[in-house]
Amino acid sequence: MENAFVLINCVPGKEPAILERLQKIDNVVEAQGTYGLYEIVA
């Protein structure tokens, strides 16, 4: 099985909505908010 990590920059304040949508995608195993250069790792 192949794994990939996607680092996402997004508009401040939009993280919860983006995380919710990512978690509904079948092949997304996990998506988490982060602090630093990227707001989300999926």
N, CA, C, O and CB atoms as a CASP TS submission, in Angstrom:
PFRMAT TS
TARGET T0000
AUTHOR 0000-0000-0000
METHOD Language model
MODEL 1
PARENT N/A
ATOM      1  N   MET     1       0.842  -1.179   0.000  1.00  0.00           N
ATOM      2  CA  MET     1       0.000   0.000   0.000  1.00  0.00           C
ATOM      3  C   MET     1       0.886   1.241   0.000  1.00  0.00           C
ATOM      4  O   MET     1       1.851   1.321   0.760  1.00  0.00           O
ATOM      5  CB  MET     1      -0.957  -0.001   1.218  1.00  0.00           C
ATOM      6  N   GLU     2       0.560   2.194  -0.843  1.00  0.00           N
ATOM      7  CA  GLU     2       1.298   3.448  -0.930  1.00  0.00           C
ATOM      8  C   GLU     2       0.724   4.452   0.063  1.00  0.00           C
ATOM      9  O   GLU     2      -0.483   4.481   0.304  1.00  0.00           O
ATOM     10  CB  GLU     2       1.252   4.016  -2.367  1.00  0.00           C
ATOM     11  N   ASN     3       1.590   5.265   0.629  1.00  0.00           N
ATOM     12  CA  ASN     3       1.160   6.341   1.522  1.00  0.00           C
ATOM     13  C   ASN     3       1.614   7.665   0.941  1.00  0.00           C
ATOM     14  O   ASN     3       2.667   7.750   0.310  1.00  0.00           O
ATOM     15  CB  ASN     3       1.725   6.146   2.960  1.00  0.00           C
ATOM     16  N   ALA     4       0.816   8.692   1.157  1.00  0.00           N
ATOM     17  CA  ALA     4       1.188  10.043   0.743  1.00  0.00           C
ATOM     18  C   ALA     4       0.749  10.998   1.837  1.00  0.00           C
ATOM     19  O   ALA     4      -0.283  10.796   2.477  1.00  0.00           O
ATOM     20  CB  ALA     4       0.545  10.425  -0.636  1.00  0.00           C
ATOM     21  N   PHE     5       1.535  12.030   2.044  1.00  0.00           N
ATOM     22  CA  PHE     5       1.188  13.082   2.988  1.00  0.00           C
ATOM     23  C   PHE     5       1.000  14.359   2.183  1.00  0.00           C
ATOM     24  O   PHE     5       1.862  14.731   1.387  1.00  0.00           O
ATOM     25  CB  PHE     5       2.287  13.255   4.103  1.00  0.00           C
ATOM     26  N   VAL     6      -0.109  15.015   2.388  1.00  0.00           N
ATOM     27  CA  VAL     6      -0.411  16.248   1.669  1.00  0.00           C
ATOM     28  C   VAL     6      -0.343  17.394   2.669  1.00  0.00           C
ATOM     29  O   VAL     6      -1.035  17.379   3.687  1.00  0.00           O
ATOM     30  CB  VAL     6      -1.818  16.181   0.970  1.00  0.00           C
ATOM     31  N   LEU     7       0.491  18.386   2.379  1.00  0.00           N
ATOM     32  CA  LEU     7       0.648  19.565   3.230  1.00  0.00           C
ATOM     33  C   LEU     7      -0.168  20.690   2.606  1.00  0.00           C
ATOM     34  O   LEU     7       0.004  21.006   1.429  1.00  0.00           O
ATOM     35  CB  LEU     7       2.164  19.974   3.387  1.00  0.00           C
ATOM     36  N   ILE     8      -1.052  21.291   3.389  1.00  0.00           N
ATOM     37  CA  ILE     8      -2.018  22.247   2.846  1.00  0.00           C
ATOM     38  C   ILE     8      -1.887  23.603   3.527  1.00  0.00           C
ATOM     39  O   ILE     8      -1.872  23.701   4.755  1.00  0.00           O
ATOM     40  CB  ILE     8      -3.446  21.716   3.006  1.00  0.00           C
ATOM     41  N   ASN     9      -1.792  24.643   2.711  1.00  0.00           N
ATOM     42  CA  ASN     9      -1.921  26.024   3.170  1.00  0.00           C
ATOM     43  C   ASN     9      -3.344  26.453   2.858  1.00  0.00           C
ATOM     44  O   ASN     9      -3.862  26.149   1.783  1.00  0.00           O
ATOM     45  CB  ASN     9      -0.860  26.980   2.486  1.00  0.00           C
ATOM     46  N   CYS    10      -3.979  27.154   3.782  1.00  0.00           N
ATOM     47  CA  CYS    10      -5.340  27.614   3.520  1.00  0.00           C
ATOM     48  C   CYS    10      -5.562  28.979   4.155  1.00  0.00           C
ATOM     49  O   CYS    10      -4.732  29.477   4.916  1.00  0.00           O
ATOM     50  CB  CYS    10      -6.372  26.600   4.052  1.00  0.00           C
ATOM     51  N   VAL    11      -6.682  29.557   3.826  1.00  0.00           N
ATOM     52  CA  VAL    11      -7.054  30.861   4.363  1.00  0.00           C
ATOM     53  C   VAL    11      -7.310  30.710   5.859  1.00  0.00           C
ATOM     54  O   VAL    11      -8.042  29.810   6.270  1.00  0.00           O
ATOM     55  CB  VAL    11      -8.311  31.438   3.633  1.00  0.00           C
ATOM     56  N   PRO    12      -6.716  31.578   6.680  1.00  0.00           N
ATOM     57  CA  PRO    12      -6.947  31.494   8.123  1.00  0.00           C
ATOM     58  C   PRO    12      -8.443  31.501   8.454  1.00  0.00           C
ATOM     59  O   PRO    12      -9.210  32.304   7.923  1.00  0.00           O
ATOM     60  CB  PRO    12      -6.247  32.656   8.838  1.00  0.00           C
ATOM     61  N   GLY    13      -8.831  30.591   9.339  1.00  0.00           N
ATOM     62  CA  GLY    13     -10.223  30.472   9.748  1.00  0.00           C
ATOM     63  C   GLY    13     -11.010  29.450   8.957  1.00  0.00           C
ATOM     64  O   GLY    13     -12.107  29.070   9.368  1.00  0.00           O
ATOM     65  N   LYS    14     -10.479  28.994   7.829  1.00  0.00           N
ATOM     66  CA  LYS    14     -11.175  28.003   6.990  1.00  0.00           C
ATOM     67  C   LYS    14     -10.768  26.570   7.315  1.00  0.00           C
ATOM     68  O   LYS    14     -11.318  25.626   6.746  1.00  0.00           O
ATOM     69  CB  LYS    14     -10.902  28.282   5.523  1.00  0.00           C
ATOM     70  N   GLU    15      -9.809  26.399   8.224  1.00  0.00           N
ATOM     71  CA  GLU    15      -9.290  25.067   8.528  1.00  0.00           C
ATOM     72  C   GLU    15     -10.372  24.073   8.946  1.00  0.00           C
ATOM     73  O   GLU    15     -10.376  22.952   8.437  1.00  0.00           O
ATOM     74  CB  GLU    15      -8.263  25.166   9.614  1.00  0.00           C
ATOM     75  N   PRO    16     -11.290  24.430   9.852  1.00  0.00           N
ATOM     76  CA  PRO    16     -12.305  23.442  10.262  1.00  0.00           C
ATOM     77  C   PRO    16     -13.159  22.934   9.099  1.00  0.00           C
ATOM     78  O   PRO    16     -13.452  21.741   9.027  1.00  0.00           O
ATOM     79  CB  PRO    16     -13.210  24.047  11.316  1.00  0.00           C
ATOM     80  N   ALA    17     -13.552  23.808   8.208  1.00  0.00           N
ATOM     81  CA  ALA    17     -14.378  23.387   7.068  1.00  0.00           C
ATOM     82  C   ALA    17     -13.587  22.497   6.119  1.00  0.00           C
ATOM     83  O   ALA    17     -14.120  21.519   5.594  1.00  0.00           O
ATOM     84  CB  ALA    17     -14.916  24.610   6.312  1.00  0.00           C
ATOM     85  N   ILE    18     -12.322  22.829   5.897  1.00  0.00           N
ATOM     86  CA  ILE    18     -11.485  22.020   5.010  1.00  0.00           C
ATOM     87  C   ILE    18     -11.220  20.655   5.627  1.00  0.00           C
ATOM     88  O   ILE    18     -11.279  19.640   4.933  1.00  0.00           O
ATOM     89  CB  ILE    18     -10.155  22.736   4.714  1.00  0.00           C
ATOM     90  N   LEU    19     -10.930  20.619   6.920  1.00  0.00           N
ATOM     91  CA  LEU    19     -10.711  19.334   7.604  1.00  0.00           C
ATOM     92  C   LEU    19     -11.957  18.452   7.511  1.00  0.00           C
ATOM     93  O   LEU    19     -11.857  17.253   7.251  1.00  0.00           O
ATOM     94  CB  LEU    19     -10.334  19.565   9.088  1.00  0.00           C
ATOM     95  N   GLU    20     -13.109  19.042   7.721  1.00  0.00           N
ATOM     96  CA  GLU    20     -14.369  18.280   7.653  1.00  0.00           C
ATOM     97  C   GLU    20     -14.556  17.668   6.263  1.00  0.00           C
ATOM     98  O   GLU    20     -14.940  16.504   6.146  1.00  0.00           O
ATOM     99  CB  GLU    20     -15.576  19.191   7.999  1.00  0.00           C
ATOM    100  N   ARG    21     -14.292  18.434   5.228  1.00  0.00           N
ATOM    101  CA  ARG    21     -14.447  17.916   3.860  1.00  0.00           C
ATOM    102  C   ARG    21     -13.411  16.844   3.549  1.00  0.00           C
ATOM    103  O   ARG    21     -13.732  15.845   2.906  1.00  0.00           O
ATOM    104  CB  ARG    21     -14.334  19.056   2.841  1.00  0.00           C
ATOM    105  N   LEU    22     -12.173  17.038   3.996  1.00  0.00           N
ATOM    106  CA  LEU    22     -11.131  16.038   3.763  1.00  0.00           C
ATOM    107  C   LEU    22     -11.481  14.710   4.419  1.00  0.00           C
ATOM    108  O   LEU    22     -11.261  13.651   3.831  1.00  0.00           O
ATOM    109  CB  LEU    22      -9.787  16.539   4.285  1.00  0.00           C
ATOM    110  N   GLN    23     -12.019  14.757   5.622  1.00  0.00           N
ATOM    111  CA  GLN    23     -12.323  13.537   6.361  1.00  0.00           C
ATOM    112  C   GLN    23     -13.478  12.754   5.741  1.00  0.00           C
ATOM    113  O   GLN    23     -13.683  11.589   6.084  1.00  0.00           O
ATOM    114  CB  GLN    23     -12.649  13.875   7.799  1.00  0.00           C
ATOM    115  N   LYS    24     -14.228  13.367   4.842  1.00  0.00           N
ATOM    116  CA  LYS    24     -15.321  12.675   4.143  1.00  0.00           C
ATOM    117  C   LYS    24     -14.856  11.952   2.885  1.00  0.00           C
ATOM    118  O   LYS    24     -15.615  11.178   2.303  1.00  0.00           O
ATOM    119  CB  LYS    24     -16.405  13.663   3.780  1.00  0.00           C
ATOM    120  N   ILE    25     -13.629  12.192   2.461  1.00  0.00           N
ATOM    121  CA  ILE    25     -13.089  11.536   1.262  1.00  0.00           C
ATOM    122  C   ILE    25     -12.665  10.121   1.633  1.00  0.00           C
ATOM    123  O   ILE    25     -11.925   9.925   2.597  1.00  0.00           O
ATOM    124  CB  ILE    25     -11.881  12.341   0.664  1.00  0.00           C
ATOM    125  N   ASP    26     -13.129   9.136   0.873  1.00  0.00           N
ATOM    126  CA  ASP    26     -12.908   7.726   1.198  1.00  0.00           C
ATOM    127  C   ASP    26     -11.442   7.356   1.412  1.00  0.00           C
ATOM    128  O   ASP    26     -11.128   6.651   2.371  1.00  0.00           O
ATOM    129  CB  ASP    26     -13.469   6.876   0.111  1.00  0.00           C
ATOM    130  N   ASN    27     -10.555   7.804   0.558  1.00  0.00           N
ATOM    131  CA  ASN    27      -9.155   7.387   0.639  1.00  0.00           C
ATOM    132  C   ASN    27      -8.318   8.203   1.611  1.00  0.00           C
ATOM    133  O   ASN    27      -7.134   7.914   1.788  1.00  0.00           O
ATOM    134  CB  ASN    27      -8.538   7.461  -0.709  1.00  0.00           C
ATOM    135  N   VAL    28      -8.893   9.202   2.238  1.00  0.00           N
ATOM    136  CA  VAL    28      -8.169   9.975   3.244  1.00  0.00           C
ATOM    137  C   VAL    28      -8.280   9.233   4.570  1.00  0.00           C
ATOM    138  O   VAL    28      -9.369   9.106   5.129  1.00  0.00           O
ATOM    139  CB  VAL    28      -8.729  11.439   3.362  1.00  0.00           C
ATOM    140  N   VAL    29      -7.151   8.747   5.068  1.00  0.00           N
ATOM    141  CA  VAL    29      -7.130   7.979   6.305  1.00  0.00           C
ATOM    142  C   VAL    29      -7.185   8.901   7.516  1.00  0.00           C
ATOM    143  O   VAL    29      -7.855   8.594   8.502  1.00  0.00           O
ATOM    144  CB  VAL    29      -5.883   7.099   6.366  1.00  0.00           C
ATOM    145  N   GLU    30      -6.479  10.037   7.444  1.00  0.00           N
ATOM    146  CA  GLU    30      -6.424  10.958   8.567  1.00  0.00           C
ATOM    147  C   GLU    30      -6.106  12.353   8.057  1.00  0.00           C
ATOM    148  O   GLU    30      -5.360  12.509   7.090  1.00  0.00           O
ATOM    149  CB  GLU    30      -5.379  10.502   9.607  1.00  0.00           C
ATOM    150  N   ALA    31      -6.664  13.363   8.699  1.00  0.00           N
ATOM    151  CA  ALA    31      -6.354  14.762   8.400  1.00  0.00           C
ATOM    152  C   ALA    31      -6.314  15.504   9.733  1.00  0.00           C
ATOM    153  O   ALA    31      -7.226  15.386  10.551  1.00  0.00           O
ATOM    154  CB  ALA    31      -7.414  15.403   7.408  1.00  0.00           C
ATOM    155  N   GLN    32      -5.245  16.272   9.937  1.00  0.00           N
ATOM    156  CA  GLN    32      -5.048  16.976  11.198  1.00  0.00           C
ATOM    157  C   GLN    32      -4.645  18.418  10.942  1.00  0.00           C
ATOM    158  O   GLN    32      -3.941  18.714   9.977  1.00  0.00           O
ATOM    159  CB  GLN    32      -3.990  16.270  12.054  1.00  0.00           C
ATOM    160  N   GLY    33      -5.091  19.307  11.806  1.00  0.00           N
ATOM    161  CA  GLY    33      -4.624  20.683  11.776  1.00  0.00           C
ATOM    162  C   GLY    33      -3.261  20.762  12.428  1.00  0.00           C
ATOM    163  O   GLY    33      -2.952  19.987  13.333  1.00  0.00           O
ATOM    164  N   THR    34      -2.438  21.707  11.966  1.00  0.00           N
ATOM    165  CA  THR    34      -1.087  21.872  12.503  1.00  0.00           C
ATOM    166  C   THR    34      -0.798  23.351  12.715  1.00  0.00           C
ATOM    167  O   THR    34      -1.595  24.213  12.346  1.00  0.00           O
ATOM    168  CB  THR    34      -0.033  21.244  11.557  1.00  0.00           C
ATOM    169  N   TYR    35       0.353  23.627  13.313  1.00  0.00           N
ATOM    170  CA  TYR    35       0.853  24.988  13.452  1.00  0.00           C
ATOM    171  C   TYR    35       2.167  25.067  12.698  1.00  0.00           C
ATOM    172  O   TYR    35       2.936  24.106  12.701  1.00  0.00           O
ATOM    173  CB  TYR    35       1.032  25.392  14.958  1.00  0.00           C
ATOM    174  N   GLY    36       2.437  26.178  12.059  1.00  0.00           N
ATOM    175  CA  GLY    36       3.691  26.336  11.337  1.00  0.00           C
ATOM    176  C   GLY    36       3.441  26.724   9.892  1.00  0.00           C
ATOM    177  O   GLY    36       2.486  27.439   9.587  1.00  0.00           O
ATOM    178  N   LEU    37       4.300  26.251   9.009  1.00  0.00           N
ATOM    179  CA  LEU    37       4.209  26.630   7.595  1.00  0.00           C
ATOM    180  C   LEU    37       2.926  26.147   6.926  1.00  0.00           C
ATOM    181  O   LEU    37       2.413  26.795   6.013  1.00  0.00           O
ATOM    182  CB  LEU    37       5.397  26.085   6.844  1.00  0.00           C
ATOM    183  N   TYR    38       2.415  25.018   7.377  1.00  0.00           N
ATOM    184  CA  TYR    38       1.206  24.443   6.791  1.00  0.00           C
ATOM    185  C   TYR    38       0.125  24.348   7.862  1.00  0.00           C
ATOM    186  O   TYR    38       0.417  24.098   9.031  1.00  0.00           O
ATOM    187  CB  TYR    38       1.495  23.045   6.175  1.00  0.00           C
ATOM    188  N   GLU    39      -1.128  24.550   7.450  1.00  0.00           N
ATOM    189  CA  GLU    39      -2.227  24.499   8.416  1.00  0.00           C
ATOM    190  C   GLU    39      -2.810  23.101   8.570  1.00  0.00           C
ATOM    191  O   GLU    39      -3.382  22.778   9.611  1.00  0.00           O
ATOM    192  CB  GLU    39      -3.320  25.457   8.004  1.00  0.00           C
ATOM    193  N   ILE    40      -2.668  22.262   7.531  1.00  0.00           N
ATOM    194  CA  ILE    40      -3.292  20.932   7.565  1.00  0.00           C
ATOM    195  C   ILE    40      -2.333  19.909   6.964  1.00  0.00           C
ATOM    196  O   ILE    40      -1.654  20.187   5.976  1.00  0.00           O
ATOM    197  CB  ILE    40      -4.650  20.930   6.793  1.00  0.00           C
ATOM    198  N   VAL    41      -2.284  18.725   7.570  1.00  0.00           N
ATOM    199  CA  VAL    41      -1.585  17.562   7.013  1.00  0.00           C
ATOM    200  C   VAL    41      -2.626  16.480   6.846  1.00  0.00           C
ATOM    201  O   VAL    41      -3.353  16.151   7.784  1.00  0.00           O
ATOM    202  CB  VAL    41      -0.386  17.079   7.933  1.00  0.00           C
ATOM    203  N   ALA    42      -2.698  15.921   5.631  1.00  0.00           N
ATOM    204  CA  ALA    42      -3.684  14.854   5.368  1.00  0.00           C
ATOM    205  C   ALA    42      -2.962  13.647   4.809  1.00  0.00           C
ATOM    206  O   ALA    42      -3.592  12.632   4.514  1.00  0.00           O
ATOM    207  CB  ALA    42      -4.797  15.333   4.378  1.00  0.00           C
TER
END
